[in-house]
Amino acid sequence: MAYDEEQARRSRVVVETPTEKREVVSSQTVRTPDSSGISAGMVGVLVVVAIALITMLVLFWMSSQPASDQNANMVAQQPQQQPIIQQAPAQQPPVIIQQPAPATQPAPIIISPPAGGSTESSAANNDATIQLNIDKQLTDDPKFSSLGITATVMNGKVTLLGTVKTESSKSDVERMVRRTKGVKDVDNQISVIPG
């Protein structure tokens, strides 16, 4: 603490006793604090208040940041009205690999519902018969049953899907399907993957 004023007071006291007379000098100093200055307690309070205000401002600023990022994301997601002039690089089409059906499970029978005419219902019955015959041959013949080939019949046209290890296996399956009664055409989509 700083003290501006210091007062010194000296006093003389004469003390008389029955035998002698003596003089006692005493001095006293009184200090008074400066009334216009700021005390240390007041400085401490001001520092704590300043820290609290800064902390509140930082927290407020941090809580408002994600909202502005979210608004920016929402603006980016809105459709653009002006056409984009830059041309994006050409992307390759995705490669689709179709896995063959398990050998233990027979291929599903697909029957198209008749649309109204008797010729169409007989064609659907024909497709179902062809489908049953091809499925039976694919599962009964040990040469084909382990391949996992799937056949689908639509209006006498047979689509073959699956994978084999050699071109000759692919040709054998197609020949077997073409020999089936009622088959008009074969779309052989069997993939050859040498193993």
Secondary structure as the mmCIF struct_conf table of DSSP 4:
data_model
#
loop_
_struct_conf.conf_type_id
_struct_conf.id
_struct_conf.beg_label_comp_id
_struct_conf.beg_label_asym_id
_struct_conf.beg_label_seq_id
_struct_conf.end_label_comp_id
_struct_conf.end_label_asym_id
_struct_conf.end_label_seq_id
STRN STRN1 TYR A 3 GLU A 16
BEND BEND1 PRO A 18 THR A 19
STRN STRN2 LYS A 21 PRO A 33
TURN_TY1_P TURN_TY1_P1 SER A 35 SER A 36
BEND BEND2 GLY A 37 GLY A 37
HELX_RH_AL_P HELX_RH_AL_P1 ALA A 40 GLN A 77
BEND BEND3 GLN A 78 GLN A 78
HELX_LH_PP_P HELX_LH_PP_P1 PRO A 79 GLN A 80
BEND BEND4 GLN A 81 GLN A 82
HELX_LH_PP_P HELX_LH_PP_P2 PRO A 83 ILE A 84
BEND BEND5 GLN A 86 GLN A 86
HELX_LH_PP_P HELX_LH_PP_P3 GLN A 87 VAL A 95
HELX_LH_PP_P HELX_LH_PP_P4 GLN A 98 PRO A 102
TURN_TY1_P TURN_TY1_P2 ALA A 103 THR A 104
BEND BEND6 GLN A 105 GLN A 105
HELX_LH_PP_P HELX_LH_PP_P5 PRO A 106 ILE A 109
HELX_LH_PP_P HELX_LH_PP_P6 SER A 112 PRO A 114
BEND BEND7 GLY A 116 GLY A 116
HELX_RH_AL_P HELX_RH_AL_P2 SER A 118 ASP A 140
BEND BEND8 ASP A 141 ASP A 141
HELX_RH_AL_P HELX_RH_AL_P3 PRO A 142 SER A 145
TURN_TY1_P TURN_TY1_P3 SER A 146 GLY A 148
STRN STRN3 THR A 150 MET A 154
TURN_TY1_P TURN_TY1_P4 ASN A 155 GLY A 156
STRN STRN4 LYS A 157 VAL A 164
BEND BEND9 LYS A 165 THR A 166
HELX_RH_AL_P HELX_RH_AL_P4 GLU A 167 ARG A 178
TURN_TY1_P TURN_TY1_P5 ARG A 179 ARG A 179
BEND BEND10 THR A 180 THR A 180
TURN_TY1_P TURN_TY1_P6 LYS A 181 GLY A 182
STRN STRN5 ASP A 185 VAL A 192
#
